[in-house]
Amino acid sequence: MIERTSIEVIREIIEKDYKMAFVSGPRQVGKTTLAKHYKERFGQGLYLNWDNVAHQKKILTDPLFFEKENRDPGKPFLLIFDEIHKYRRWKNYLKGAYDDYKEEFRFLVTGSGRLELFKKGGDSLLGRYFSVPLLPLSLGELKGRLIPFSEFTERSNDPPVSTKEDHERYQNLFRFSGFPEPFVRGTSSFYNRWLSEYKMLLIREDIRDATAIREISLLEHLSHLIPERVGSPLSLNALKEDVGVAFETIRDWLLVLEQFFYLFRVGPFTGKLTRTLRKESKIYLTNWVEIENEGFRFENLVALHLLKAIRLWKSTGEVQLDLNYIRDKEKREVDFVFSRRGQPLFLIECKVSELSLSPSLIYFQKKLKVPNAIQVVHQSGVCKKLRVEGLTQWVISADRWLSTLP
């Protein structure tokens, strides 16, 4: 079993902050396995899944059933509610249970896209929980430790040497995704079967049951078109023409696919720059292996690593960063920007095998006075530290640099 570093975040929330931990992420990313593993560490607890008829009946017929559990009253008792968001009154139920029993019981709640959706707006649970993002496996997580932002910035000045194991893990991530089951199985035949079932269940079960979308076949068609659009500013008008629906429909369907963790967006960075794109976001997939083009698949893999890092750092309370891209009207572009309160800290450019520094990377580093510029390459065995006009740049292999991220 893969040791997930998110357990450290969950432990902090439940055992030190005494809040409920809400773990959400894509289907089959390992939420249930993580919750059960944490329960073993916690000592005493109970796991309930709303999709289990017996568990559902227990909650509905005796909402305070957990009072009667055989337990050591001198120690807190962990309650895990999996997929509880499918219960119409789940928020009021959790609110009452937490408010009345938080001294004796601890609460861990897991769910997929719908949980993330229902946490937004008019939230009666506000102030009672902290969120924990669970995204596909990353190279840093596979090393088994949650790397803090302060350590990441230090490592950027002296990246650790990539090991043979790092390289093999990176290759498996690139070929089989960061979803635990296909990653561990490590075969193309299993991955292909897994992907077919994954997309069918996501769209024809999760999304269909949680939304009022009737044209599910058209939504499926949209999901097949999206991998071809990864890495470029997204035109909703072009998509609506290809799918054959209204602009508002495409806009809403993309939001649903985002809420169910099929895709995520990276918006443009503006800051004090002029003549930059300010509206169109780029989209990426949580499963980069759907993308056939090697260059865009690589860029997507890096994007997911960056997104995961900033969400974990936010969930630990250490730092809140933004992830964007830069593109101006002269078509100069840098793939990703880490910024804090509008101040860019890192520029990251992705190249499959190009070892010469991107002119756009140098241009925007000078223009924005960014201390760190990194050109990450898919090719292994690369680590070059350069200086251009007093500024430092790195050209470095992905299997080496990505291991510095959580």
PyMOL commands that set and color helices and strands:
alter all, ss='L'
color gray80, all
select helices_A, chain A and resi 6-16+31-42+53-61+65-68+84-86+90-101+113-118+139-142+149-157+164-176+180-185+188-210+216-229+236-243+247-259+288-290+294-315+359-368+398-404
alter helices_A, ss='H'
color red, helices_A
select strands_A, chain A and resi 20-24+45-49+77-82+105-111+129-133+263-268+282-285+322-327+333-340+343-351+372-377+383-388+391-397
alter strands_A, ss='S'
color yellow, strands_A
deselect
rebuild
show_as cartoon
